[in-house]
Amino acid sequence: LISIACLSLFSETSASGVISDGVFRSPIQIERRLLQIKKKCPVNFEFLDYSVITSQCKGPQYPPSSCCSAFKRFACPFVDSLNDLTNNCASTMFSYINLYGKYPPGLFASECREGPSGLSCPPAA
């Protein structure tokens, strides 16, 4: 399940994964820690193809079925990196999704819900 605060995506060795709810939360909403420095994300989200999301998730209605399935297709391959709260992957990914898609704040967090743990990612092929 993909959680709203911390998106968990599955790793190469995982059969399936969950994108945690934590990835959808802003860093301010997560408990504050003095001098907490996040590691650089091992995934370079800058040069990825966001058209899987931007071609399917369009406003002004932003249909949840289209937006959430497109979001999962994009994010699930990176489930482990996104769910790792010690790095900046989730915030970096959402920055680029919002840059390229110009989505309203919190769109995916409010619309993409499958259960208490987050969004389910299909088993790795």
Sequence and secondary structure as in RCSB ss.txt:
>XXXX:A:sequence
LISIACLSLFSETSASGVISDGVFRSPIQIERRLLQIKKKCPVNFEFLDYSVITSQCKGPQYPPSSCCSAFKRFA
CPFVDSLNDLTNNCASTMFSYINLYGKYPPGLFASECREGPSGLSCPPAA
>XXXX:A:secstr
   BEE     TT S EEEEBEETS TTTS   TT   B  SS GGGS THHHHTT  TTT  HHHHHHHHHHHH
GGGHHHHH TTBSHHHHHHHHHHHHH   TTHHHHH   SSSEEEE    
